[in-house]
Amino acid sequence: VPGTPRYPLADAQPDVEEIKQRLLTIQAIETARCLQENVITSATDADVGSLLGWGFPAWTGGTLSYIDTIGVRAFNDFSRKCADRFGERYAPPDWLLEKEKRGERIHKR
C-alpha cells in the first residue's frame, strides 16, 4: 500500500548507546573470525585495516584493540548477551573464547 512504511517502528526503540556498542561489537567479532580463519594473519594489520579501510572509530585503536581495551572476558560476555537477543552472528568465535580461558590479550605488550 503506498505510504505505508515497509518497516514500521517498534513500540520500544533501542538505546543509542546500545546500538553503538552493537555496531562496534559485530565488526570486532567479524575481524576476530577473519584472524581465526587466517584471512588476516596479524592483529596489527587487522587494526590498521579497520581504521583506514572502513573507518572504524580511531579512538578505539582498531577492532582488535577495541576488544583489548574492553577486555576479552567483558567483550565475550557482551557478545554472548547479544547472541542470546539478536542471533548467533554475535557469538564470540572459538579463538576469542580460548583467549578468555587463558586470560590472554590479543595484542602482546
N, C-alpha and C positions, 0 to 999 in steps of 0.2 A: 504494500500500500504506500503510495507516495507520501512523503512527510513523516512516516513512522520510522523512528530510529531503529536501525538494524540491530544495534546492541544497546538496549535501554540500560540506564544506570541502575545499579543495585540499590536497595534501600540504605544499606550501610556501605560507605566508601572507606577504603583503606587509608591509614595514616600516611602522610607524605614521607616521614622518616622511615617507616617500614618499607615503602616502595623503594626508596633509595637503597636501603640495606639489601633488599631482594635483588635489585639490579646489579649491585656490586658483587653480591654473593654468586649469582648464577654465572657471571663472567669469570670469576675466580675459579669456580668449580670446573668450567669448561677448560680453562687453562691447565688446571691440575690434571684433568683427564688427558689432555694433549701430552703433558710431561710423562704421565703413567704409560701412555701408548707409544712413547718415543717419537711423536710427531715433532716435539720440541725436545732438545737434549740438554738445555741449560736454563736454570731458573732465572738467571740474569737476562738471558736473551728473551725469555717469556715476558719479564717485566718491561724491558725496553720496547718490545713489540706491542705490548698492550698500551703503553703510554704513547708511543709515536704512531703506531699502526691504526688504532681505532679510537684513541683519545680517552683512555681510561683516566680517571682523575689523577692529576700529577701529585696531589698531596698524599696519595696512597703509596707512591713508590712503584706502583705496578700491581698486577693482580696477585702475584705470589707474595710480594712484600706486604700487601694488604692482609693476607692470611697470617703472616708472621706478626704483624702489628697487633692484630686482634688476639692472636694465639691460636694454634692449631686446634686445641681442645674446644675453645669457645666458638671458633669458626664451625667446627664439625657439629657442635651442639645446635647452633643456629640453623645449619644446613639440614640436620635431621628434623627439626621442628618444621622447617619449610617443606621438606619432603612429605611429612605427615599431612600438611594442609594443602599443598599445591601440586604434589606429584613427585614421582621418583627422579625426575630430572634434577632435583635439588639434593639428592642423596650424595654424601661425600664419597669420592672414589676410594677404592681399596688402598691406594697409595697414601692418601691423607689419613686414613684410619690407622695404617701402620705407623705413620709419623706420630700420631696421637698416642698409640700404645707405648712407643719407645720414648715419648717425651721430647721428640726432636722438633727443631725448627726446619723450615725449608731452606733458608739461606744459612750457610755456616758463618759464624762470626769469629 
